[in-house]
Amino acid sequence: MHNDQSAHDRPAVHGMLLVGESTPLLSHLPMFHAPHDYQLLLEVALRVDAGDPFAMYVQDRRATGEKVYTWVPEPFSLSEFVADPQRPLTMTGTIFRGHFERGGIPITPDTIQANVQRVLFSRRLDPRMPPAEPQYLLFGSPDDAYLAHLISCPPDFDQVLRVDVRNVPSGWDGAALMLRIDGAQRVAGARLKEGDTVEGVPVSGALDPVQIVLRAELYFETSDLAS
């Protein structure tokens, strides 16, 4: 967490990728400029006065085969939340099938509540960082796991994949586990490809390498992180 901001950014619409079939998980769609300059992974609970918005989303995903679903909350200060992640945060918004800024279609009312249960990962982006060896964040649960590319400096890309984990790390609770991907994919700028099997080496700790099957690429974006 980064708590070094002297003033919070203005409230803004912070669109997020929605994934998960057992628990709703959100990945903020970042840029390298304020107020959107945070890579953030959240576990949330979705609620509405009548119905089950999470079941509605899962059913829609299975029925349509669409890979991209986005959560669009009402404007709020993301930096204020990051500065005090222990403060409860409830966002009110809408689930879109597709990218909300690129022809997406709302599939729920605009009164859905997303209550943050856990911050799985948070880092403020710094475009001055030197290029880094590609790393990925494993998050979710053993039966519903995902990889997100760790964003470093421009030009870079945002990528989220649905994966199967063959040897789940002991004690892993679903919070983001930072991995270095061994093999050819370690070339700078390389993009993991669905259908491949890779080995992820935990960056810290004494955990064994993790065997990961890349089932489906759910999101890939370069233009928002070009500069």
C-alpha positions, 0 to 999 in steps of 0.5 A: 500500500502507498500512503505517501499522498499529501492530498487525495485525488478527485472522485472519478469513475474507476472501471474494473474487470470482473472475474470469478465464478465462485467469488467476485473479483475485481481488477482495476483498469489502470493508466499511468496518470492520476487518478487511475494510476493504481494496479488493484485487485479486490475480492468483493461481495455483490448485493442488491435489494432483490435478486443475486447480481453475482449469480446473474453475472455468472449465468450470463457469462456461461450463456454468452461465452463473453470473456470481458465483464466490467464493473462500473461504480459511481465516482469515488476517490481511489487514492483515498481508499488505498490510503486507508484500506481498513476503512470499509468501502461500498461501491454502487454501480453496474455490471457490463457485458463487455468493456463499458467504454467500448460498446459494453451492455449493462446486464444489471441495474445501476444500484448493485452494491460491491462491498470490499471484503479483501484487498488482494493487491495494491500498488501505485504505478510509477512511469519512472520505474525501469523496465522489469522482468515480467512477473505475474500475480496469482490470485483467486482460489485453488478452484477459481484461479487467475493470473494478472500481469504485474504492470511496471512502466510504459509502454506496458500491458494489462493482461488477466488469464483464467488458469488451473493450478496443478500444485497449489502452494501450501497455505495460499489464501487467495491473496496475490502471489507474485510469480516470475514465469520461467522459460521463454516468457521471461523476455521483456514484453512477452505475453502469456498465451492461453493453452500453454503450461508455464512454471511460476517461481514465487518471488519471495518466500521458500515456496516451490514453483507452481505449475500453471495451465493457461486456460483462457485470456480474459483481458488484454490491453495496451493502449491505456498503458502506452504512455 
